[in-house]
Amino acid sequence: MTSEWHKSSYSSTGGQCVEVREHEAGTDVRDSVHPDAGCLSFPPAQWVSLTTHADTV
């Protein structure tokens, strides 16, 4: 498991990217254009639910 920020595979190449960082407590998500604006943090079960639902939309 990595603790480094990386661009989401779902992000477009137009500069509007979401970055994610996985760690033992869960997953953090932030806007790559404004990384100092903070992040959203998800516990593992919520992250799985979110990404599972996103794949169906």
TORVO-495661 format. One record per residue: residue in three letters; x, y, z of N, C-alpha, C in turn. Coordinates in steps of 0.05 Angstrom, whole numbers, m for minus. Example, Ala and Ser with C-alpha at 12.3 -4.5 7.8 and 13.67 -1.06 7.14 Angstrom:
// TORVO-495661
+-----+--------+--------+--------+--------+--------+--------+--------+--------+--------+
! res !    n_X !    n_Y !    n_Z !   ca_X !   ca_Y !   ca_Z !    c_X !    c_Y !    c_Z !
+-----+--------+--------+--------+--------+--------+--------+--------+--------+--------+
! ALA !    264 !   m114 !    156 !    246 !    m90 !    156 !    264 !    m66 !    156 !
! SER !    257 !    m45 !    142 !    273 !    m21 !    143 !    258 !      1 !    157 !
+-----+--------+--------+--------+--------+--------+--------+--------+--------+--------+
END
This chain:
// TORVO-495661
+-----+--------+--------+--------+--------+--------+--------+--------+--------+--------+
! res !    n_X !    n_Y !    n_Z !   ca_X !   ca_Y !   ca_Z !    c_X !    c_Y !    c_Z !
+-----+--------+--------+--------+--------+--------+--------+--------+--------+--------+
! MET !     17 !    m23 !      0 !      0 !      0 !      0 !     18 !     25 !      0 !
! THR !     10 !     44 !    m15 !     27 !     68 !    m18 !     15 !     91 !     m1 !
! SER !     31 !    110 !      7 !     22 !    133 !     21 !     28 !    158 !      4 !
! GLU !     35 !    155 !    m21 !     41 !    177 !    m39 !     16 !    185 !    m54 !
! TRP !     14 !    211 !    m60 !     m8 !    220 !    m77 !     m3 !    212 !   m106 !
! HIS !    m24 !    203 !   m120 !    m22 !    197 !   m148 !    m49 !    204 !   m162 !
! LYS !    m48 !    209 !   m187 !    m72 !    216 !   m202 !    m90 !    192 !   m205 !
! SER !   m115 !    196 !   m202 !   m134 !    175 !   m205 !   m134 !    166 !   m234 !
! SER !   m138 !    140 !   m239 !   m140 !    129 !   m266 !   m165 !    139 !   m280 !
! TYR !   m184 !    150 !   m265 !   m209 !    161 !   m276 !   m207 !    190 !   m284 !
! SER !   m185 !    203 !   m277 !   m181 !    231 !   m283 !   m176 !    236 !   m313 !
! SER !   m186 !    258 !   m323 !   m182 !    265 !   m351 !   m154 !    276 !   m354 !
! THR !   m145 !    279 !   m379 !   m119 !    291 !   m384 !   m120 !    321 !   m388 !
! GLY !   m143 !    333 !   m384 !   m147 !    362 !   m388 !   m139 !    379 !   m364 !
! GLY !   m125 !    368 !   m345 !   m116 !    384 !   m322 !   m136 !    384 !   m299 !
! GLN !   m159 !    372 !   m302 !   m179 !    371 !   m280 !   m176 !    343 !   m267 !
! CYS !   m156 !    341 !   m251 !   m149 !    314 !   m240 !   m156 !    311 !   m211 !
! VAL !   m163 !    288 !   m203 !   m166 !    280 !   m176 !   m142 !    263 !   m168 !
! GLU !   m131 !    269 !   m145 !   m108 !    252 !   m135 !   m118 !    236 !   m111 !
! VAL !   m107 !    212 !   m109 !   m114 !    195 !    m86 !    m89 !    186 !    m72 !
! ARG !    m93 !    179 !    m47 !    m71 !    169 !    m30 !    m83 !    147 !    m13 !
! GLU !    m72 !    123 !    m15 !    m82 !    101 !      1 !    m63 !     97 !     25 !
! HIS !    m75 !     90 !     47 !    m60 !     84 !     71 !    m76 !     65 !     88 !
! GLU !    m65 !     56 !    110 !    m78 !     35 !    126 !   m106 !     43 !    136 !
! ALA !   m109 !     69 !    142 !   m134 !     79 !    154 !   m155 !     84 !    132 !
! GLY !   m147 !     83 !    107 !   m167 !     88 !     85 !   m155 !    101 !     61 !
! THR !   m170 !    119 !     48 !   m162 !    132 !     24 !   m169 !    162 !     26 !
! ASP !   m150 !    179 !     17 !   m155 !    207 !     16 !   m157 !    216 !    m13 !
! VAL !   m174 !    236 !    m18 !   m178 !    246 !    m45 !   m176 !    276 !    m45 !
! ARG !   m161 !    287 !    m65 !   m159 !    317 !    m66 !   m159 !    326 !    m95 !
! ASP !   m163 !    352 !    m99 !   m162 !    365 !   m125 !   m133 !    371 !   m131 !
! SER !   m123 !    361 !   m153 !    m95 !    366 !   m160 !    m88 !    395 !   m166 !
! VAL !   m109 !    410 !   m174 !   m104 !    438 !   m181 !   m102 !    455 !   m155 !
! HIS !   m115 !    446 !   m134 !   m115 !    460 !   m108 !   m108 !    441 !    m85 !
! PRO !    m84 !    429 !    m85 !    m78 !    409 !    m65 !    m77 !    420 !    m37 !
! ASP !    m73 !    445 !    m33 !    m73 !    457 !     m6 !   m100 !    462 !      5 !
! ALA !   m121 !    458 !    m11 !   m148 !    463 !     m2 !   m159 !    441 !     16 !
! GLY !   m144 !    420 !     20 !   m152 !    398 !     37 !   m160 !    373 !     21 !
! CYS !   m170 !    354 !     35 !   m177 !    329 !     22 !   m201 !    316 !     36 !
! LEU !   m213 !    298 !     22 !   m234 !    281 !     34 !   m222 !    255 !     42 !
! SER !   m229 !    245 !     65 !   m218 !    219 !     74 !   m240 !    199 !     77 !
! PHE !   m235 !    175 !     67 !   m254 !    153 !     68 !   m243 !    129 !     82 !
! PRO !   m258 !    117 !    101 !   m250 !     92 !    112 !   m251 !     70 !     90 !
! PRO !   m237 !     48 !     93 !   m236 !     28 !     71 !   m264 !     19 !     61 !
! ALA !   m283 !     13 !     78 !   m309 !      4 !     69 !   m324 !     25 !     53 !
! GLN !   m322 !     50 !     61 !   m335 !     71 !     46 !   m322 !     76 !     19 !
! TRP !   m295 !     73 !     18 !   m281 !     77 !     m8 !   m289 !     55 !    m27 !
! VAL !   m291 !     30 !    m18 !   m299 !      8 !    m35 !   m327 !     13 !    m45 !
! SER !   m345 !     22 !    m28 !   m372 !     27 !    m36 !   m373 !     50 !    m57 !
! LEU !   m359 !     71 !    m53 !   m358 !     94 !    m71 !   m347 !     85 !    m98 !
! THR !   m325 !     72 !    m99 !   m313 !     64 !   m125 !   m330 !     43 !   m139 !
! THR !   m342 !     26 !   m124 !   m360 !      5 !   m136 !   m383 !     19 !   m149 !
! HIS !   m395 !     39 !   m136 !   m418 !     53 !   m147 !   m409 !     70 !   m171 !
! ALA !   m386 !     83 !   m170 !   m376 !     99 !   m192 !   m372 !     83 !   m217 !
! ASP !   m364 !     58 !   m214 !   m361 !     41 !   m237 !   m387 !     34 !   m251 !
! THR !   m409 !     37 !   m237 !   m435 !     30 !   m249 !   m450 !     54 !   m261 !
! VAL !   m439 !     78 !   m256 !   m452 !    103 !   m266 !   m443 !    110 !   m294 !
+-----+--------+--------+--------+--------+--------+--------+--------+--------+--------+
END
